[in-house]
Amino acid sequence: MTLAALAFSSLGIAAFTAVGCSTQRERSATISTADLRVDPRLAEGQRVFMAQCNQCHVGGAGGLGPSLNDKCIPSFLIKFQVRHAPGTMPKFSRGIISDAQLDDVIIYLKFLRSHPDGEI
Amino acid sequence: MPVSRKRSIIRSIYTACVATACIAAVAGCSVHGPSGGGGQALWDGQRHVSVADVWLPPGYKIEPVVIGLNFPTGVTFDDAGKVYVTESGYSYGEIWSEPRLVRVDAKDAVVVIARGSNGPWNGATFHDGNFYVAEGGEARGGSILKIDRDGNTTALVQDLPSTGDHHTNGPVIGPDGYLYFGQGTATNSGIVGVDNYQYGWLQRYPQFHDIPAKDVTLAGVNYESRDPFSAAPKLARYQRWFPIFAPSPRLVLTGAYSSFGTPTKPGQVVPGQIPFTGGIMRIPLAGGQPEMVAWGMRNPFGLAFAPDGKLFATDNEYDVRGSRPVWGTGDVLWEVTPGKWYGWPDYFAGQPINNADRFGAPDAPVPRRLLASTPNKPPLPAAKFAVHASADGLDFSRDDGFGFVGDAFVAEFGDMAPTTGTVQDPVGFRVVRVERAGGIVHAFAFNRGRANAPASKTNGGGLERPVAARFDPSGNALYIVDFGVMLTDARGVHPAENTGVLWKITREDTK
């Protein structure tokens, strides 16, 4: 693989990540309590998201930080960003968000992406 | 070099490139980029109203009650169920008008009950035949006013320390029969600075500063800033381009709980006083000396008692401005425990703010601790709102006719970026519902569209800047006080008079 191919594929992935599958989506409103009742991991993800993430990524949409609900971000990248946080985002250690909780947050984020204009 | 080794290096480079590119896309470099605040809009100068532009949960409807209010801030109801609104009489941006208490008789008809001259009037409550108004008193200090049905006004308490950034707010009557009110701080984070000069009040009251409720011992940390009172400032702006000819600005040191230009020493004790800035006080309904309920808050704007009798308060947290900017602090909802210190000016939501990774603003030093010791371990909030949302007036649902009994409904005024800090996307401009268990914040009423924004930015007819939310006596209708249009830019905020709206949200099956 040449360096040009490397750079090209990197840019392609970055563009895909930035644009995602989202251009026609509205932001997330919130999440159905019915879904939460049947999925405790989703409920835990929501709880942790509200405590640690919602201030900057409001309901998964943008605010102080970028929107998350309009991008198809791979789970490993979310984990990397949360733990190491290059850029202006603070990092979250395992003492603040455990590995299990981070997995639940990712479940919650995926739910937000799939319910872009959900009900209460 | 062996082929396998070469492949390994290429794979590592590839992984690093992919990760870096993706993280850049996810994280953005945005905080350094241009701000995308909700007030940063090209507005056509007309307040449009269209209920179709407001998203609500299925089964709910919204309607405008009255349009064209002048900086409305609060709503209350008399014993006959009639609706009354406070108009502020003052807005950030140094716009002065007449504070008023008005009765809403029809969609475009209001009757003036009382007038004042010392705005902002920040909300009212009705109890036993009288109205009680929080007079913010930007010009002459805060008061709690008692107004009878004929408009006769008496001050139950006055000379509250309210001539700074934040004011006397949100009166509520407690189950104990006392009147509770909030008092905001003079400053953003404890240090009087050039930002306060730009806000206007430091020019009127150069000796004003924050006041603790109890004695505090200072760490002796001082912040250097230019002196806007010196002759230099008008010329100093040109120093950047003509460094030889323009004079250097005079620099001064200012410490915590001290007037501008007054440094502090380690171990210095600032005596507590009541009334104080940054907390909740209460007075008997007949008037009298205020008592401290809670302190160490920043701007407890909204107060409400939950159905179980517990007192809750919204608190507007730090801005990225002034000599001691603090980054990344969302507003909070406190369950108020009497006597507690809630952390200002050294904590946010139970966390110390001298943490560069979490609270250090880009291109600014990390906030240093101002207090040598903390009065108590600061409590954790009941809920956190978005950074710069400006979570303001709130109320609790009490009736199944509306639903969500026990949940808090909070009006989010919306960001004032870039003056209070930059944002990537507009924040606030909506009403949220808060589940107390778990502190879950649900969007409840907001403008339709791909991006969250006030109506002036979406060119729609929905919400602009919700500042108060209160249920009517029946509990079936939630009234939303919408302050109106306030545009923002790097020069400051630019409120538009007579653009306020009172909205009413009910269930669709409510008659």
Chai-1 contact restraints between the chains, C-beta under 6 A:
chainA,res_idxA,chainB,res_idxB,connection_type,confidence,min_distance_angstrom,max_distance_angstrom,comment,restraint_id
A,L6,B,Y14,contact,1.0,0.0,6.0,A-B,restraint_1
A,L6,B,C17,contact,1.0,0.0,6.0,A-B,restraint_2
A,S10,B,C17,contact,1.0,0.0,6.0,A-B,restraint_3
A,S10,B,V18,contact,1.0,0.0,6.0,A-B,restraint_4
A,S10,B,A21,contact,1.0,0.0,6.0,A-B,restraint_5
A,I13,B,V18,contact,1.0,0.0,6.0,A-B,restraint_6
A,I13,B,C22,contact,1.0,0.0,6.0,A-B,restraint_7
A,A14,B,A21,contact,1.0,0.0,6.0,A-B,restraint_8
A,A14,B,C22,contact,1.0,0.0,6.0,A-B,restraint_9
A,A14,B,A25,contact,1.0,0.0,6.0,A-B,restraint_10
A,T17,B,C22,contact,1.0,0.0,6.0,A-B,restraint_11
A,T17,B,A25,contact,1.0,0.0,6.0,A-B,restraint_12
A,A18,B,A25,contact,1.0,0.0,6.0,A-B,restraint_13
A,E26,B,R450,contact,1.0,0.0,6.0,A-B,restraint_14
A,A29,B,A443,contact,1.0,0.0,6.0,A-B,restraint_15
A,T30,B,H442,contact,1.0,0.0,6.0,A-B,restraint_16
A,T30,B,A443,contact,1.0,0.0,6.0,A-B,restraint_17
A,R47,B,G438,contact,1.0,0.0,6.0,A-B,restraint_18
A,M50,B,G439,contact,1.0,0.0,6.0,A-B,restraint_19
A,M50,B,I440,contact,1.0,0.0,6.0,A-B,restraint_20
A,Q55,B,G330,contact,1.0,0.0,6.0,A-B,restraint_21
A,Q55,B,K384,contact,1.0,0.0,6.0,A-B,restraint_22
A,Q55,B,A386,contact,1.0,0.0,6.0,A-B,restraint_23
A,Q55,B,V387,contact,1.0,0.0,6.0,A-B,restraint_24
A,C56,B,V387,contact,1.0,0.0,6.0,A-B,restraint_25
A,V58,B,A386,contact,1.0,0.0,6.0,A-B,restraint_26
A,G59,B,A443,contact,1.0,0.0,6.0,A-B,restraint_27
A,G62,B,Q424,contact,1.0,0.0,6.0,A-B,restraint_28
A,G62,B,D425,contact,1.0,0.0,6.0,A-B,restraint_29
A,G63,B,A386,contact,1.0,0.0,6.0,A-B,restraint_30
A,G63,B,V423,contact,1.0,0.0,6.0,A-B,restraint_31
A,G63,B,D425,contact,1.0,0.0,6.0,A-B,restraint_32
A,G63,B,V427,contact,1.0,0.0,6.0,A-B,restraint_33
A,L64,B,V387,contact,1.0,0.0,6.0,A-B,restraint_34
A,L64,B,V423,contact,1.0,0.0,6.0,A-B,restraint_35
A,P66,B,G28,contact,1.0,0.0,6.0,A-B,restraint_36
A,P66,B,Q424,contact,1.0,0.0,6.0,A-B,restraint_37
A,I73,B,V26,contact,1.0,0.0,6.0,A-B,restraint_38
A,L77,B,C22,contact,1.0,0.0,6.0,A-B,restraint_39
A,Q81,B,I23,contact,1.0,0.0,6.0,A-B,restraint_40
A,Q81,B,V26,contact,1.0,0.0,6.0,A-B,restraint_41
A,P86,B,I23,contact,1.0,0.0,6.0,A-B,restraint_42
A,G87,B,A27,contact,1.0,0.0,6.0,A-B,restraint_43
A,T88,B,V31,contact,1.0,0.0,6.0,A-B,restraint_44
A,M89,B,A27,contact,1.0,0.0,6.0,A-B,restraint_45
A,P90,B,D357,contact,1.0,0.0,6.0,A-B,restraint_46
A,P90,B,R358,contact,1.0,0.0,6.0,A-B,restraint_47
A,I120,B,P57,contact,1.0,0.0,6.0,A-B,restraint_48
A,I120,B,H442,contact,1.0,0.0,6.0,A-B,restraint_49
